[in-house]
Structure formats: structure tokens, C-alpha cells
Amino acid sequence: MTDEKEQDEKVNWWAELRGLAVMLLVVLLFHTFIAKPFYIPSASMVPNLMVGDRLIVSKYPYGWSWVSASFHVLPRSDWRIAPATPEYGDIVIVVPPDENTDYIKRVIGLPGDTVALVDGQIILNGEPVPQDMEPPVRLPAENDNLCATAFGSEAPCLDDFEPYRVTLENGTHVYEPPTYRETLPNGASYLIIDHMRQRFDNMLPVTVPEGHVFLMGDNRDHSSDSRAPSLMQGGNGLGGPVPLTSVGGRAEIITFSLDGTSSYNPLSWWGALRGERAWTPLRPELRVEPSQ
């Protein structure tokens, strides 16, 4: 009787491992074909995305390609399944031509468009994209996350806005950089920050090839995007329009966000939560195009 009981209590490790493998496979398939969590590591999409935001990225809106795999293990190629084209203003995940790092940027130009920049304003198909001055956004100057610098060290992600530091009546310190509302031809409207003159404020007209998109960050003076040369070209940007085969999905919603006070200890996460950012949708607001 005792031997039979001990035999019944033995763990079937093969069955346990097989169950774990099936579970991992299901997660990988879900991340590849349906949706995947994403972490914001840089300030290139401020003010709409903050370092520390956690997002859900849907993988199916533009079809599937080599970049859809949960990990970038497939060779680069030009095949696409159920292909579709993004809309103006979509926030997308993209892999640069010479890296396997995920970037997150906004769609500014579609296939066949001509994109230029004059003093920081987008000229799309010969027409200036409206930029209307808005009240400055308020960005936290305290508990700022750390971001990697060009020299390998770390610094507060928003310290470029130090000249715009203000103290509120309650003693809180915030940054209030110059803020504009940009509205694309389809009515997609969103906020951008443009606070300085820099070399990417002017760009000669570029025609977006078929099967490509032109991408830019909302933090215009601190974004490595389609305006900037790629790694193989001596920069750290996207090197011009990027193929849709390298676009891995569309950002849909912020699930939660942590400021710079959290650590690897889960007990520290609760106090670092930015509760106001949870469940913020990331699709651009649609407005009637302003009269020119």
C-alpha cells in the first residue's frame, strides 16, 4: 500500500516540462501574431510617451514580416503576409536597417509622399503641416528616469529641458518646454516639443518609396528618426524612409508607468507608479484639418 502511494505521488517531470514548453510556445505565438508589451527607454516621443511607460503593441494592423517574431531571430527579407499601410499619425515600432533594436516613432509620410523640413516645420507634398502653439506641457523635473548618454554614462532623461524648469505654487518642480500641436492631412493631431534650432530642422525634399514610411519622434530636437543617418551612415537614426517590412506593430495603449524612483525590488514599484498615465490610449486625436 505504501509503495503504491509513493508511486502515485511521484512528479511526472516530463509532463511538467512539456506543459511549460507549450505555455511558452503559446506566449511566443501571441507576442508574434497578436500583441506584445513594450517598454519606453528614451525620451524621443515626449510629451506623448515618457521613459518608464509600459505599452501594448498590436502586431497585426500592418500584416506580418520577419520583424514580427517575438525576438528578432529571422533573417531580414521583403516578404509580408496580409500587408497593410499605416495611417498618418500612427505610433509604430520599427527596427533600423543596421541594428536589431526596436525604435518607436510616429508616421509622418506615406508611400509616394514628398517630405521636407523648413525651420522645423514639416512640408508634406508641398504644403506646410500646421503647427499651432499650445500651452506648455508640464513634465516632471523630479524623480526623472535615467537615460544613457552619448558617452556611455547616465543622466536624467529630461535634463535637456533644464532652461524651462519652473516651480509651481505647491513647490513642485516641472519643465515647461515650448509645445505645439501638429495636425496631419487626415486630421491626426498630437503634441510635439520643439525648443531649439538644430541641424535636422531643415531637410531637402525626400520622396517616400513604395512600401516605405517616413518616421519622426515627437521630441523633435532629441529623436533619432528618418531625418538622421543610420549607424552604417555614421549616425544613430533610421537613415531615411524605412521599409514596412521593418515595422513591427502599432502602439495602442499605456498599461502603466513608473517614474525614476523604482528599483528591481517589486516593493518599490507601487510608490513609483504614475497612476494618471495608466490606460492612456495612443491613437492620435482626430481633428478637422485647420484651414491654411
Order of alpha helices (4+ residues) and beta strands (2+ residues): alpha-alpha-beta-beta-beta-beta-beta-beta-beta-beta-beta-beta-beta-beta-beta-beta-beta-beta-beta-beta-beta-alpha-beta-beta
